[in-house]
Amino acid sequence: MLSTERCELHRLKKSDSHHIKKLYDNEQVRKYLGGTVNEESFKQRFHDMIHSPNKEYHWTIFNKSSQEFVGMVFLDTYHDGIHTEIGYQFLPEFWGRGIAREVINKVLHYGIHTMQLDRVMAETQSQNQPSCRLLLSVGMRLEKKIQRFGNEQSVFAFSGS
């Protein structure tokens, strides 16, 4: 388990399906992630997470004091098949409180210092300005903009040096 000032990060397990489903059913959360998904698609995506070669680096996030489900974060193989990507989804009721920054900072430093990664990538739709600002605020650097998934994506990188 990883821990921040306000959150506990638990390794994803099969019994977390109902928590993760809340994210995939939420239109605000999924606005820049291809939209909400149907039941069959969700089951496949959750199965892929649980059986990922990097499954030990997928975490559910809970508020320490209330034990409310906050969201999820992961470190997994980036689209290039070489680097590691950080990805995240947080429920809207936890947006704007600095919780995402706290969690992303913790996971980035875990990746660099514990996993000894030389860099961590992140990709978000360029239109998703709150996510772009979040990534910059944790020390990630905008590397380039590309076209993927039918939209312009901003690609960020974080390195331990």
FIDOFI-256662 format. One line per 4 residues: their letters; for each residue y, z, x of N, C-alpha, C. Coordinates in pm, 1 decimal, padded with zeros to 6 digits. Layout:
// residues N
A> Y:Z:X:Y:Z:X:Y:Z:X; ...
***
This chain:
// residues 161
MLST> -00119.6:00000.0:00083.9:00000.0:00000.0:00000.0:00125.0:00000.0:00087.6; 00221.3:-00079.7:00050.2:00352.7:-00077.2:00114.4:00447.0:-00001.1:00022.3; 00552.1:00052.8:00080.8:00644.2:00132.8:00002.5:00787.3:00107.4:00048.6; 00879.9:00104.9:-00047.6:01022.9:00098.9:-00017.4:01085.9:00224.5:-00077.9
ERCE> 01214.2:00233.0:-00069.6:01282.3:00350.8:-00124.4:01250.7:00370.1:-00273.2; 01248.8:00259.5:-00349.3:01231.1:00269.9:-00493.8:01101.3:00210.5:-00547.1; 01024.9:00141.9:-00462.7:00908.4:00069.8:-00512.9:00781.5:00096.6:-00432.1; 00669.5:00079.1:-00501.4:00537.3:00079.0:-00438.3:00480.6:-00061.2:-00455.1
LHRL> 00423.8:-00114.3:-00347.5:00361.4:-00245.4:-00350.5:00211.7:-00224.5:-00334.8; 00136.9:-00265.6:-00436.1:-00008.5:-00249.2:-00436.0:-00074.6:-00385.7:-00419.5; -00183.8:-00388.9:-00347.6:-00257.9:-00514.5:-00334.4:-00300.6:-00563.1:-00472.4; -00282.5:-00691.4:-00495.2:-00319.2:-00752.5:-00623.0:-00468.8:-00737.5:-00647.9
KKSD> -00502.9:-00701.1:-00771.0:-00644.2:-00690.9:-00809.2:-00663.5:-00753.5:-00947.3; -00788.7:-00777.7:-00983.2:-00819.2:-00846.7:-01109.4:-00756.8:-00777.5:-01229.8; -00753.5:-00645.7:-01227.9:-00699.8:-00571.1:-01342.4:-00547.6:-00585.8:-01356.8; -00481.1:-00653.2:-01261.4:-00336.0:-00676.6:-01269.3:-00301.3:-00799.4:-01352.2
SHHI> -00400.5:-00867.7:-01404.3:-00377.6:-00992.6:-01476.8:-00270.3:-00977.5:-01584.9; -00277.0:-00870.6:-01664.6:-00180.3:-00854.8:-01774.5:-00037.6:-00834.4:-01722.7; -00023.6:-00773.9:-01604.4:00110.1:-00758.7:-01544.9:00164.1:-00894.6:-01500.8; 00083.6:-00969.3:-01427.8:00125.9:-01098.1:-01375.3:00153.5:-01196.1:-01489.7
KKLY> 00078.8:-01183.6:-01596.6:00099.8:-01269.8:-01714.8:00240.9:-01252.6:-01770.4; 00295.0:-01131.0:-01763.1:00432.5:-01106.6:-01810.1:00532.0:-01196.5:-01736.1; 00508.1:-01218.0:-01607.8:00596.0:-01303.5:-01528.7:00581.7:-01449.6:-01571.1; 00457.9:-01494.4:-01585.4:00431.3:-01634.3:-01618.7:00467.8:-01670.1:-01762.5
DNEQ> 00483.9:-01569.1:-01848.8:00524.3:-01590.7:-01987.5:00675.9:-01582.1:-02006.3; 00748.4:-01539.1:-01904.5:00891.3:-01513.1:-01918.7:00972.8:-01637.5:-01880.6; 01046.7:-01690.6:-01976.6:01124.5:-01812.5:-01953.1:01231.1:-01794.3:-01846.2; 01294.0:-01677.1:-01840.0:01396.0:-01653.2:-01737.5:01334.1:-01651.1:-01597.7
VRKY> 01221.8:-01583.8:-01583.2:01153.2:-01575.6:-01454.5:01109.6:-01714.6:-01409.8; 01057.5:-01793.0:-01502.6:00996.2:-01922.6:-01470.4:01093.9:-02040.4:-01475.2; 01222.7:-02013.6:-01498.5:01322.0:-02120.5:-01513.0:01319.2:-02218.3:-01395.7; 01311.2:-02169.2:-01274.0:01312.0:-02254.4:-01154.8:01173.2:-02267.0:-01092.1
LGGT> 01071.2:-02227.8:-01164.8:00933.7:-02230.1:-01113.0:00842.5:-02319.3:-01197.5; 00902.8:-02416.3:-01262.5:00822.5:-02509.4:-01340.8:00799.8:-02468.4:-01484.4; 00863.4:-02360.8:-01527.7:00850.3:-02317.1:-01666.5:00730.3:-02226.5:-01690.2; 00722.4:-02177.1:-01811.1:00610.0:-02090.4:-01848.5:00483.1:-02175.0:-01850.4
VNEE> 00369.6:-02108.0:-01846.9:00242.1:-02180.1:-01842.0:00152.4:-02136.3:-01957.8; 00062.7:-02226.6:-01997.8:-00029.9:-02191.9:-02105.0:-00140.7:-02100.7:-02050.9; -00221.1:-02049.9:-02141.4:-00325.1:-01951.9:-02106.5:-00422.7:-02007.0:-02002.8; -00467.7:-02128.6:-02020.6:-00565.1:-02188.0:-01928.6:-00505.6:-02203.9:-01788.2
SFKQ> -00382.4:-02251.3:-01783.2:-00314.8:-02268.8:-01654.4:-00292.7:-02133.9:-01585.7; -00253.8:-02033.6:-01665.3:-00234.7:-01900.3:-01606.7:-00365.5:-01848.8:-01547.5; -00473.1:-01861.2:-01622.2:-00603.2:-01811.5:-01572.4:-00640.2:-01877.3:-01440.8; -00614.7:-02007.5:-01428.3:-00645.6:-02077.9:-01303.6:-00556.5:-02028.5:-01189.7
RFHD> -00427.8:-02012.4:-01217.1:-00335.2:-01965.4:-01112.8:-00369.8:-01823.1:-01069.0; -00403.0:-01738.2:-01164.7:-00438.1:-01600.6:-01129.0:-00569.0:-01599.4:-01049.2; -00664.6:-01679.6:-01089.9:-00790.8:-01691.8:-01015.8:-00762.5:-01734.9:-00871.5; -00672.5:-01833.0:-00855.0:-00637.7:-01881.0:-00720.9:-00574.3:-01770.5:-00636.5
MIHS> -00491.1:-01686.6:-00698.4:-00429.6:-01574.9:-00625.3:-00536.0:-01474.8:-00579.8; -00622.1:-01436.0:-00672.5:-00725.3:-01335.8:-00645.2:-00823.6:-01384.7:-00539.1; -00844.8:-01515.6:-00533.2:-00942.1:-01571.8:-00439.0:-00877.3:-01643.1:-00320.4; -00747.3:-01625.2:-00303.9:-00677.5:-01686.9:-00191.0:-00731.4:-01630.9:-00059.2
PNKE> -00737.5:-01713.8:00044.8:-00775.5:-01661.5:00176.5:-00678.3:-01552.4:00223.7; -00557.6:-01551.7:00166.1:-00455.1:-01453.2:00201.7:-00435.2:-01349.5:00091.3; -00539.9:-01324.5:00012.0:-00526.0:-01236.9:-00105.0:-00479.0:-01095.8:-00070.7; -00507.9:-01048.8:00050.5:-00463.7:-00913.9:00086.6:-00312.4:-00906.1:00105.2
YHWT> -00245.8:-01020.9:00102.4:-00100.1:-01024.9:00116.8:-00030.5:-01065.0:-00012.8; -00096.0:-01039.2:-00124.9:-00037.0:-01055.1:-00258.2:-00024.0:-00914.0:-00315.4; 00096.9:-00878.3:-00353.5:00121.3:-00742.0:-00402.4:00186.0:-00741.5:-00540.2; 00148.7:-00643.3:-00621.3:00222.3:-00611.9:-00743.4:00323.1:-00504.5:-00704.8
IFNK> 00435.3:-00504.9:-00773.5:00544.9:-00413.7:-00741.7:00566.1:-00320.7:-00860.7; 00570.5:-00191.0:-00832.2:00594.1:-00090.8:-00935.8:00708.9:-00000.2:-00895.0; 00788.3:00039.7:-00992.8:00894.3:00137.3:-00970.3:00829.4:00271.4:-00938.8; 00870.7:00335.7:-00830.7:00809.9:00463.3:-00789.0:00825.1:00572.6:-00893.6
SSQE> 00945.5:00584.4:-00948.8:00968.6:00697.8:-01038.0:00909.8:00677.0:-01177.2; 00917.9:00555.4:-01231.6:00872.4:00532.4:-01369.5:00734.0:00467.4:-01377.0; 00686.4:00413.7:-01265.0:00560.6:00338.0:-01258.7:00563.0:00210.2:-01343.6; 00684.4:00163.8:-01378.1:00697.2:00037.6:-01451.0:00663.7:-00078.5:-01358.0
FVGM> 00600.0:-00181.2:-01413.9:00574.7:-00303.8:-01340.5:00706.7:-00377.3:-01321.0; 00735.7:-00415.8:-01197.2:00862.4:-00479.3:-01161.0:00843.6:-00628.9:-01133.7; 00733.6:-00664.5:-01067.0:00712.9:-00803.8:-01031.5:00600.6:-00818.6:-00930.9; 00603.6:-00931.2:-00859.1:00503.6:-00956.4:-00756.2:00569.7:-01022.8:-00636.0
VFLD> 00505.7:-01007.9:-00521.9:00552.5:-01070.4:-00398.0:00428.5:-01107.8:-00317.6; 00439.2:-01213.7:-00239.0:00323.8:-01253.0:-00157.8:00365.7:-01319.5:-00028.5; 00275.6:-01316.5:00065.8:00282.8:-01396.1:00188.5:00158.7:-01484.7:00186.1; 00178.8:-01614.6:00184.8:00065.7:-01707.2:00176.6:00100.9:-01833.8:00253.5
TYHD> 00007.3:-01922.9:00264.5:00027.2:-02045.8:00341.2:00134.3:-02132.9:00276.0; 00228.0:-02177.3:00357.8:00337.7:-02263.8:00312.5:00283.8:-02405.4:00289.3; 00362.4:-02487.7:00222.9:00323.1:-02624.7:00189.5:00281.1:-02706.6:00311.9; 00335.4:-02676.1:00429.2:00302.7:-02753.9:00549.2:00165.5:-02717.9:00606.6
GIHT> 00102.2:-02612.9:00551.8:-00029.3:-02571.7:00599.8:-00027.4:-02499.0:00732.0; 00091.1:-02478.7:00787.6:00105.9:-02415.9:00919.3:00170.5:-02277.7:00908.1; 00284.4:-02274.6:00844.4:00363.4:-02151.7:00837.1:00321.4:-02064.4:00718.9; 00377.8:-01945.7:00715.7:00355.5:-01851.6:00606.3:00481.7:-01847.4:00521.4
EIGY> 00461.7:-01846.7:00389.9:00572.5:-01845.2:00294.5:00576.9:-01711.3:00222.9; 00697.5:-01662.6:00199.1:00714.5:-01547.3:00110.7:00753.4:-01602.7:-00026.0; 00687.8:-01550.8:-00128.5:00719.4:-01588.4:-00265.3:00730.6:-01462.8:-00349.7; 00803.0:-01472.2:-00458.6:00826.4:-01352.7:-00539.8:00866.5:-01391.5:-00680.4
QFLP> 00839.6:-01300.7:-00772.4:00886.5:-01309.4:-00910.6:00914.2:-01166.0:-00955.6; 01030.7:-01144.6:-01013.8:01069.7:-01012.8:-01063.9:01107.0:-01025.8:-01210.8; 01070.3:-00926.6:-01290.8:01110.6:-00926.9:-01431.9:01262.6:-00913.5:-01441.7; 01325.4:-00983.8:-01536.7:01471.9:-00985.2:-01547.2:01536.8:-00848.2:-01559.9
EFWG> 01467.9:-00753.3:-01621.8:01530.5:-00621.1:-01638.3:01551.6:-00550.0:-01504.7; 01494.9:-00603.7:-01396.4:01513.0:-00543.5:-01263.6:01604.0:-00627.4:-01174.6; 01659.6:-00735.1:-01228.0:01750.9:-00819.2:-01151.5:01884.6:-00748.1:-01133.1; 01952.2:-00778.2:-01024.7:02087.8:-00728.4:-01001.4:02096.7:-00583.7:-00957.4
RGIA> 01985.9:-00522.9:-00920.5:01985.5:-00381.4:-00879.9:01957.1:-00363.1:-00730.9; 01936.9:-00472.5:-00658.1:01904.5:-00463.2:-00516.4:01757.2:-00438.1:-00488.9; 01676.6:-00433.0:-00594.6:01533.4:-00406.1:-00577.4:01465.4:-00523.0:-00506.9; 01498.6:-00645.2:-00545.7:01437.8:-00762.1:-00483.0:01470.1:-00764.0:-00332.8
REVI> 01594.2:-00738.1:-00297.5:01634.4:-00736.1:-00155.9:01554.4:-00630.1:-00079.2; 01538.4:-00514.2:-00139.2:01462.8:-00403.5:-00078.4:01317.0:-00445.2:-00052.4; 01254.9:-00506.2:-00153.2:01113.9:-00546.9:-00142.8:01097.8:-00662.9:-00044.8; 01183.6:-00764.4:-00055.0:01173.6:-00881.5:00032.6:01194.0:-00839.5:00178.1
NKVL> 01290.6:-00752.2:00203.9:01310.9:-00699.9:00340.3:01184.1:-00635.7:00394.2; 01122.2:-00551.7:00313.3:01000.9:-00481.0:00354.6:00889.0:-00579.3:00387.7; 00868.4:-00677.4:00300.9:00759.3:-00772.3:00319.9:00786.4:-00865.5:00437.9; 00911.2:-00907.4:00456.3:00944.8:-00989.8:00573.5:00915.4:-00914.4:00702.5
HYGI> 00957.7:-00789.1:00708.3:00934.1:-00710.0:00828.9:00785.6:-00679.6:00848.5; 00713.4:-00662.5:00740.4:00567.8:-00645.3:00749.8:00505.9:-00771.3:00811.1; 00548.8:-00887.1:00762.6:00496.4:-01013.5:00814.0:00523.8:-01032.5:00961.9; 00644.6:-01003.2:01003.5:00683.9:-01023.5:01143.8:00622.6:-00916.9:01235.0
HTMQ> 00631.9:-00790.7:01196.2:00591.4:-00682.1:01285.5:00444.2:-00642.3:01274.3; 00388.9:-00641.7:01154.5:00248.8:-00600.3:01137.2:00153.7:-00719.1:01149.3; 00186.5:-00828.5:01080.5:00101.3:-00946.7:01087.4:00129.6:-01030.0:01213.1; 00239.4:-00998.0:01277.6:00283.5:-01066.3:01400.3:00305.0:-01216.2:01380.3
LDRV> 00362.8:-01251.6:01265.8:00400.6:-01390.2:01240.0:00525.8:-01420.9:01321.5; 00537.5:-01543.1:01369.2:00658.6:-01577.3:01443.5:00773.2:-01614.6:01350.0; 00738.3:-01663.2:01230.6:00841.8:-01692.3:01130.8:00781.0:-01692.8:00991.3; 00867.4:-01670.7:00894.0:00827.9:-01672.0:00753.0:00922.7:-01768.3:00681.4
MAET> 00865.0:-01853.8:00598.5:00941.5:-01952.9:00524.7:00961.6:-01907.5:00379.5; 01061.6:-01963.4:00315.5:01082.1:-01945.5:00171.6:01139.9:-02075.1:00119.5; 01102.4:-02110.2:-00002.1:01154.5:-02231.7:-00063.8:01189.7:-02199.8:-00207.8; 01308.5:-02240.8:-00247.4:01353.0:-02218.6:-00384.1:01437.2:-02337.5:-00427.8
QSQN> 01441.8:-02361.3:-00557.6:01528.7:-02468.8:-00606.2:01671.2:-02438.6:-00564.1; 01740.6:-02539.9:-00514.5:01879.9:-02522.9:-00472.3:01967.0:-02476.0:-00588.3; 01930.9:-02513.4:-00712.5:02006.0:-02468.7:-00830.4:01993.0:-02318.5:-00853.5; 01889.6:-02257.1:-00798.8:01866.0:-02114.1:-00819.5:01952.4:-02034.9:-00720.6
QPSC> 02080.9:-02030.8:-00750.0:02175.9:-01966.3:-00659.6:02147.9:-01817.6:-00635.9; 02106.6:-01739.9:-00737.4:02074.5:-01598.9:-00708.8:01962.2:-01585.0:-00604.5; 01861.0:-01670.0:-00612.0:01751.6:-01663.0:-00515.5:01799.6:-01707.5:-00376.7; 01881.5:-01811.4:-00371.4:01937.7:-01855.4:-00242.4:02020.5:-01743.9:-00178.8
RLLL> 02103.5:-01676.8:-00259.2:02185.3:-01566.3:-00206.2:02096.4:-01450.9:-00158.4; 01989.8:-01422.3:-00233.8:01896.5:-01316.6:-00194.9:01836.3:-01346.5:-00058.0; 01788.6:-01468.6:-00039.1:01724.4:-01504.6:00087.5:01823.1:-01496.7:00203.8; 01945.9:-01538.9:00182.6:02047.6:-01525.8:00287.6:02078.0:-01378.8:00316.3
SVGM> 02079.1:-01296.2:00211.7:02114.8:-01154.3:00227.6:02011.3:-01075.0:00307.2; 01886.6:-01125.0:00313.8:01783.2:-01055.0:00390.9:01768.6:-01114.0:00531.5; 01860.3:-01202.5:00567.4:01860.4:-01255.8:00703.2:01787.4:-01387.4:00721.6; 01748.0:-01449.9:00612.1:01685.6:-01581.7:00624.8:01795.4:-01685.6:00647.4
RLEK> 01759.2:-01792.5:00713.5:01854.1:-01898.6:00745.9:01814.3:-02026.0:00670.3; 01913.3:-02090.2:00609.0:01887.6:-02217.3:00541.6:01857.9:-02321.5:00648.5; 01737.7:-02379.6:00642.2:01697.9:-02479.5:00742.0:01723.6:-02621.6:00696.8; 01692.4:-02650.4:00570.1:01708.5:-02786.8:00520.8:01695.2:-02788.7:00369.8
KIQR> 01729.7:-02902.9:00314.0:01709.7:-02927.5:00172.0:01618.4:-03048.3:00160.2; 01521.6:-03038.4:00069.5:01424.5:-03145.0:00050.4:01403.5:-03170.5:-00098.1; 01340.5:-03280.8:-00131.1:01301.7:-03309.3:-00268.4:01154.8:-03273.9:-00284.5; 01124.1:-03186.3:-00379.4:00986.4:-03150.9:-00410.7:00983.7:-03101.9:-00555.7
FGNE> 00876.3:-03126.3:-00624.5:00860.7:-03084.2:-00764.1:00970.9:-03141.9:-00853.5; 01024.6:-03257.8:-00815.3:01125.9:-03323.9:-00896.5:01264.9:-03264.0:-00887.6; 01286.6:-03174.7:-00790.5:01417.0:-03109.9:-00774.5:01448.8:-03091.0:-00627.2; 01579.8:-03071.2:-00599.8:01618.6:-03036.7:-00463.6:01579.0:-02892.2:-00435.7
QSVF> 01510.5:-02873.2:-00323.5:01466.1:-02740.2:-00281.2:01541.6:-02700.0:-00155.0; 01578.1:-02574.1:-00145.0:01636.8:-02519.3:-00023.0:01525.5:-02446.5:00051.5; 01508.7:-02482.0:00177.8:01403.3:-02423.7:00262.1:01468.6:-02327.6:00360.2; 01421.4:-02203.9:00358.6:01476.5:-02097.3:00442.3:01370.9:-02052.0:00542.6
AFSG> 01416.6:-01992.9:00653.3:01324.6:-01938.9:00753.4:01377.1:-01806.4:00805.4; 01283.0:-01719.4:00841.0:01313.4:-01587.8:00898.8:01225.1:-01574.4:01022.3; 01284.0:-01535.2:01132.6:01203.4:-01513.0:01252.3:01233.8:-01375.4:01309.4; 01137.4:-01321.8:01380.0:01150.8:-01187.7:01434.9:01242.0:-01180.4:01555.5
S> 01274.5:-01293.9:01613.9:01357.4:-01290.0:01734.6:01504.0:-01281.9:01703.5
***
